[in-house]
């Protein structure tokens, strides 16, 4: 597949650019009944995510492309099918190659939908 299916990219679930940590990303969010969220991101350009911290855990998996996680002084290249768990409170950022698609699960509210 070259893209997420259309049902996953409905305008009502679109993440506004102001809620993104990385420029050039198209994202969509789904809310869990417990306050958790799932986000689906497509990176249209190579970019860098600034270091940030969450007060909840984060899980990510690369679907296509390459995401380099920058965490605790290490560079961890994640390729399709590879996943990573980031504990709450751990500063992290990343570098992404254009065309990369990722899925993230957050143990709390990470983003607000576009209005």
N, CA, C and O of each residue as an XYZ file, in Angstrom:
460
protein
N       0.845     -1.194      0.000
C       0.000      0.000      0.000
C       0.881      1.243      0.000
O       1.932      1.282      0.639
N       0.439      2.231     -0.713
C       1.192      3.482     -0.795
C       0.684      4.543      0.179
O       1.358      5.550      0.401
N      -0.496      4.329      0.762
C      -1.098      5.320      1.642
C      -2.043      4.602      2.600
O      -2.408      3.447      2.377
N      -2.437      5.298      3.670
C      -3.461      4.752      4.545
C      -4.786      4.748      3.786
O      -4.993      5.603      2.924
N      -5.687      3.810      4.081
C      -6.980      3.756      3.387
C      -7.805      5.026      3.642
O      -7.656      5.665      4.683
N      -8.661      5.383      2.703
C      -9.464      6.609      2.841
C     -10.273      6.688      4.141
O     -10.408      7.774      4.703
N     -10.811      5.568      4.633
C     -11.615      5.651      5.854
C     -10.787      6.097      7.066
O     -11.339      6.581      8.053
N      -9.460      5.931      6.987
C      -8.588      6.364      8.074
C      -8.217      7.848      7.964
O      -7.595      8.407      8.867
N      -8.599      8.466      6.866
C      -8.196      9.856      6.600
C      -9.402     10.779      6.447
O      -9.413     11.648      5.575
N     -10.408     10.593      7.286
C     -11.579     11.446      7.208
C     -11.251     12.838      7.751
O     -10.519     12.960      8.733
N     -11.783     13.883      7.123
C     -11.488     15.248      7.559
C     -11.803     15.508      9.032
O     -11.118     16.309      9.667
N     -12.812     14.857      9.584
C     -13.162     15.080     10.990
C     -12.074     14.630     11.951
O     -12.024     15.101     13.087
N     -11.200     13.728     11.517
C     -10.126     13.220     12.375
C      -8.758     13.825     12.056
O      -7.749     13.416     12.631
N      -8.721     14.792     11.148
C      -7.446     15.394     10.748
C      -6.816     16.173     11.901
O      -7.503     16.872     12.647
N      -5.512     16.040     12.029
C      -4.749     16.766     13.055
C      -4.266     18.079     12.435
O      -3.618     18.052     11.388
N      -4.564     19.227     13.055
C      -4.113     20.498     12.484
C      -2.593     20.648     12.587
O      -1.977     20.132     13.520
N      -1.992     21.354     11.631
C      -0.534     21.564     11.670
C      -0.053     22.152     12.995
O       1.067     21.867     13.417
N      -0.877     22.965     13.658
C      -0.475     23.580     14.931
C      -0.282     22.555     16.047
O       0.355     22.855     17.056
N      -0.825     21.351     15.877
C      -0.660     20.296     16.881
C       0.448     19.311     16.525
O       0.614     18.302     17.210
N       1.206     19.585     15.472
C       2.269     18.689     15.015
C       3.614     19.108     15.603
O       3.877     20.298     15.772
N       4.453     18.140     15.910
C       5.821     18.420     16.378
C       6.808     18.450     15.216
O       7.958     18.856     15.382
N       6.359     18.020     14.045
C       7.226     17.920     12.877
C       6.552     18.601     11.690
O       5.368     18.371     11.444
N       7.282     19.433     10.950
C       6.682     20.084      9.771
C       6.466     19.086      8.625
O       7.150     18.067      8.534
N       5.490     19.407      7.745
C       5.274     18.598      6.549
C       4.584     17.278      6.785
O       4.727     16.351      5.989
N       3.831     17.179      7.874
C       3.162     15.919      8.219
C       1.649     16.055      8.037
O       1.055     17.085      8.356
N       1.053     14.995      7.520
C      -0.407     14.872      7.460
C      -0.787     13.807      8.475
O      -0.284     12.685      8.408
N      -1.672     14.139      9.417
C      -2.011     13.195     10.460
C      -3.489     13.133     10.777
O      -4.238     14.083     10.545
N      -3.892     11.988     11.314
C      -5.276     11.737     11.706
C      -5.273     11.050     13.056
O      -4.393     10.237     13.339
N      -6.263     11.371     13.904
C      -6.274     10.873     15.274
C      -7.605     10.194     15.585
O      -8.661     10.584     15.086
N      -7.519      9.162     16.431
C      -8.685      8.438     16.921
C      -8.574      8.353     18.428
O      -7.496      8.094     18.964
N      -9.699      8.574     19.121
C      -9.715      8.605     20.579
C     -10.225      7.308     21.172
O     -11.203      6.734     20.693
N      -9.549      6.847     22.228
C      -9.995      5.680     22.973
C     -10.923      6.100     24.105
O     -10.858      7.240     24.565
N     -11.774      5.206     24.555
C     -12.714      5.497     25.632
C     -12.003      5.847     26.942
O     -12.586      6.499     27.808
N     -10.747      5.415     27.088
C      -9.982      5.662     28.316
C      -9.121      6.919     28.249
O      -8.328      7.170     29.157
N      -9.264      7.720     27.177
C      -8.464      8.937     27.035
C      -7.185      8.733     26.241
O      -6.439      9.687     26.024
N      -6.917      7.516     25.806
C      -5.740      7.272     24.965
C      -6.048      7.690     23.530
O      -7.204      7.945     23.190
N      -5.021      7.762     22.690
C      -5.209      8.132     21.293
C      -4.318      7.289     20.388
O      -3.254      6.817     20.789
N      -4.788      7.117     19.155
C      -3.997      6.509     18.079
C      -3.868      7.579     17.000
O      -4.845      8.244     16.654
N      -2.663      7.739     16.474
C      -2.434      8.710     15.402
C      -1.756      8.016     14.232
O      -0.894      7.155     14.409
N      -2.163      8.409     13.042
C      -1.622      7.878     11.792
C      -0.997      9.045     11.053
O      -1.695      9.996     10.703
N       0.313      8.993     10.807
C       1.020     10.111     10.193
C       1.689      9.710      8.879
O       2.262      8.628      8.754
N       1.599     10.613      7.907
C       2.325     10.495      6.645
C       3.215     11.720      6.528
O       2.741     12.852      6.620
N       4.498     11.492      6.327
C       5.477     12.579      6.232
C       5.718     12.881      4.757
O       6.243     12.045      4.022
N       5.334     14.074      4.336
C       5.447     14.447      2.924
C       6.805     15.041      2.569
O       7.132     15.194      1.392
N       7.592     15.372      3.582
C       8.931     15.911      3.350
C       9.863     15.427      4.454
O       9.418     15.131      5.563
N      11.135     15.349      4.155
C      12.106     14.988      5.193
C      12.139     16.116      6.215
O      12.158     17.291      5.847
N      12.147     15.764      7.482
C      12.048     16.791      8.523
C      12.592     16.261      9.844
O      12.896     15.077      9.987
N      12.704     17.169     10.797
C      13.164     16.832     12.136
C      12.115     17.259     13.146
O      11.579     18.365     13.076
N      11.829     16.375     14.082
C      10.916     16.664     15.183
C      11.746     17.166     16.363
O      12.716     16.526     16.767
N      11.360     18.296     16.900
C      12.082     18.850     18.036
C      11.896     17.961     19.265
O      10.872     17.295     19.416
N      12.896     17.962     20.131
C      12.802     17.165     21.356
C      11.601     17.628     22.176
O      11.359     18.826     22.322
N      10.860     16.671     22.704
C       9.690     16.966     23.518
C       9.474     15.825     24.516
O      10.118     14.779     24.430
N       8.567     16.044     25.454
C       8.285     15.071     26.510
C       6.771     14.935     26.644
O       6.038     15.911     26.483
N       6.309     13.725     26.937
C       4.893     13.495     27.212
C       4.734     13.031     28.657
O       5.650     12.444     29.232
N       3.571     13.295     29.234
C       3.292     12.779     30.579
C       2.475     11.482     30.497
O       1.720     11.148     31.410
N       2.644     10.773     29.394
C       2.017      9.474     29.155
C       2.951      8.677     28.246
O       3.824      9.250     27.595
N       2.769      7.369     28.203
C       3.595      6.500     27.369
C       3.237      6.666     25.895
O       2.132      7.083     25.549
N       4.203      6.327     25.032
C       3.990      6.349     23.587
C       4.551      5.070     22.976
O       5.635      4.611     23.337
N       3.791      4.507     22.047
C       4.226      3.350     21.273
C       4.166      3.766     19.807
O       3.226      4.446     19.395
N       5.152      3.370     19.023
C       5.131      3.684     17.595
C       5.607      2.502     16.776
O       6.390      1.672     17.238
N       5.110      2.445     15.532
C       5.555      1.442     14.574
C       5.667      2.135     13.214
O       4.807      2.935     12.843
N       6.720      1.824     12.489
C       6.914      2.375     11.149
C       6.226      1.451     10.149
O       6.452      0.241     10.146
N       5.387      2.036      9.305
C       4.676      1.284      8.283
C       5.464      1.297      6.980
O       5.553      0.283      6.288
N       6.036      2.452      6.651
C       6.779      2.629      5.398
C       7.846      3.690      5.611
O       7.616      4.652      6.344
N       9.002      3.538      4.990
C      10.056      4.547      5.071
C      11.009      4.318      6.227
O      11.312      3.177      6.574
N      11.482      5.407      6.824
C      12.435      5.329      7.933
C      12.214      6.493      8.890
O      12.104      7.647      8.475
N      12.152      6.172     10.167
C      12.057      7.171     11.227
C      13.238      6.944     12.152
O      13.408      5.847     12.685
N      14.055      7.970     12.348
C      15.190      7.872     13.264
C      14.794      8.521     14.575
O      14.629      9.739     14.649
N      14.644      7.716     15.597
C      14.288      8.192     16.925
C      15.541      8.736     17.599
O      16.578      8.074     17.612
N      15.450      9.925     18.149
C      16.546     10.550     18.894
C      16.135     10.543     20.356
O      15.247     11.290     20.766
N      16.793      9.685     21.142
C      16.369      9.494     22.520
C      17.581      9.196     23.409
O      18.368      8.291     23.131
N      17.708      9.966     24.464
C      18.768      9.783     25.448
C      20.153      9.686     24.798
O      20.957      8.828     25.164
N      20.423     10.571     23.833
C      21.723     10.621     23.176
C      21.953      9.551     22.133
O      23.053      9.446     21.590
N      20.939      8.753     21.842
C      21.074      7.679     20.853
C      20.247      7.978     19.610
O      19.249      8.696     19.670
N      20.674      7.422     18.491
C      19.952      7.472     17.221
C      19.500      6.055     16.921
O      20.323      5.157     16.747
N      18.192      5.857     16.862
C      17.648      4.522     16.638
C      16.855      4.555     15.336
O      15.776      5.145     15.273
N      17.398      3.916     14.295
C      16.727      3.867     12.995
C      15.635      2.803     13.028
O      15.901      1.630     13.291
N      14.411      3.226     12.761
C      13.281      2.313     12.705
C      12.817      2.191     11.261
O      12.491      3.189     10.618
N      12.789      0.983     10.767
C      12.373      0.683      9.393
C      10.998      0.007      9.429
O      10.502     -0.308     10.511
N      10.372     -0.221      8.262
C       9.038     -0.822      8.246
C       8.944     -2.096      9.084
O       9.767     -3.007      8.987
N       7.892     -2.113      9.917
C       7.658     -3.256     10.793
C       8.330     -3.147     12.146
O       8.014     -3.920     13.051
N       9.250     -2.206     12.310
C       9.930     -2.057     13.596
C       9.135     -1.107     14.489
O       8.511     -0.153     14.025
N       9.181     -1.403     15.772
C       8.395     -0.647     16.737
C       9.272     -0.198     17.901
O      10.385     -0.686     18.093
N       8.727      0.761     18.682
C       9.475      1.263     19.825
C       8.488      1.757     20.880
O       7.441      2.313     20.548
N       8.827      1.551     22.149
C       8.031      2.029     23.273
C       8.813      3.125     23.977
O       9.973      2.929     24.338
N       8.183      4.281     24.175
C       8.812      5.416     24.854
C       8.048      5.651     26.157
O       6.867      5.997     26.133
N       8.712      5.465     27.277
C       8.071      5.682     28.578
C       7.795      7.157     28.804
O       8.531      8.019     28.324
N       6.729      7.438     29.539
C       6.384      8.832     29.843
C       7.563      9.507     30.541
O       8.301      8.882     31.303
N       7.719     10.803     30.257
C       8.771     11.582     30.884
C      10.130     11.512     30.209
O      11.051     12.214     30.628
N      10.288     10.690     29.181
C      11.571     10.557     28.487
C      11.637     11.562     27.327
O      10.815     11.489     26.414
N      12.596     12.496     27.345
C      12.732     13.431     26.223
C      13.101     12.673     24.947
O      13.957     11.788     24.965
N      12.448     13.029     23.845
C      12.721     12.368     22.566
C      12.349     13.292     21.405
O      11.554     14.221     21.553
N      12.932     13.015     20.276
C      12.641     13.715     19.029
C      12.888     12.724     17.916
O      13.022     11.525     18.160
N      12.948     13.221     16.696
C      13.186     12.293     15.605
C      13.488     12.966     14.289
O      13.305     14.173     14.128
N      13.950     12.169     13.358
C      14.184     12.603     11.985
C      13.438     11.639     11.082
O      13.464     10.425     11.286
N      12.772     12.197     10.083
C      11.943     11.371      9.221
C      12.274     11.642      7.761
O      12.558     12.777      7.376
N      12.234     10.597      6.961
C      12.483     10.683      5.528
C      11.140     10.868      4.815
O      10.150     10.237      5.186
N      11.104     11.721      3.803
C       9.873     11.949      3.041
C       9.279     10.623      2.585
O       9.999      9.732      2.136
N       7.952     10.501      2.705
C       7.257      9.292      2.305
C       7.034      8.304      3.438
O       6.361      7.289      3.256
N       7.595      8.594      4.606
C       7.453      7.695      5.752
C       6.032      7.769      6.322
O       5.440      8.844      6.420
N       5.502      6.598      6.694
C       4.209      6.521      7.368
C       4.403      5.803      8.695
O       5.077      4.775      8.755
N       3.816      6.341      9.756
C       3.937      5.759     11.092
C       2.580      5.704     11.778
O       1.666      6.461     11.453
N       2.474      4.796     12.728
C       1.303      4.697     13.591
C       1.800      4.840     15.029
O       2.774      4.203     15.430
N       1.116      5.682     15.791
C       1.492      5.936     17.182
C       0.295      5.713     18.095
O      -0.832      6.060     17.742
N       0.534      5.139     19.253
C      -0.480      5.028     20.301
C       0.039      5.817     21.501
O       1.199      5.693     21.893
N      -0.838      6.620     22.068
C      -0.486      7.465     23.207
C      -1.374      7.112     24.387
O      -2.577      6.909     24.223
N      -0.787      7.036     25.573
C      -1.540      6.736     26.784
C      -2.294      7.920     27.331
O      -2.789      7.865     28.457
N      -2.394      8.990     26.567
C      -3.116     10.199     26.961
C      -3.468     10.988     25.707
O      -3.286     10.511     24.587
N      -3.968     12.185     25.906
C      -4.366     13.038     24.790
C      -3.143     13.743     24.234
O      -2.551     14.586     24.908
N      -2.761     13.408     23.017
C      -1.602     13.998     22.338
C      -1.992     15.143     21.414
O      -1.276     16.140     21.324
N      -3.127     15.008     20.723
C      -3.513     16.013     19.728
C      -5.005     16.321     19.801
O      -5.809     15.537     20.305
N      -5.337     17.495     19.277
C      -6.728     17.936     19.150
C      -7.038     17.999     17.663
O      -6.218     18.478     16.880
N      -8.190     17.530     17.275
C      -8.578     17.547     15.866
C      -8.745     18.964     15.328
O      -8.999     19.907     16.076
N      -8.596     19.086     14.015
C      -8.874     20.360     13.333
C     -10.366     20.643     13.451
O     -11.180     19.720     13.468
N     -10.714     21.900     13.532
C     -12.137     22.295     13.632
C     -12.681     22.722     12.302
O     -13.853     23.084     12.202
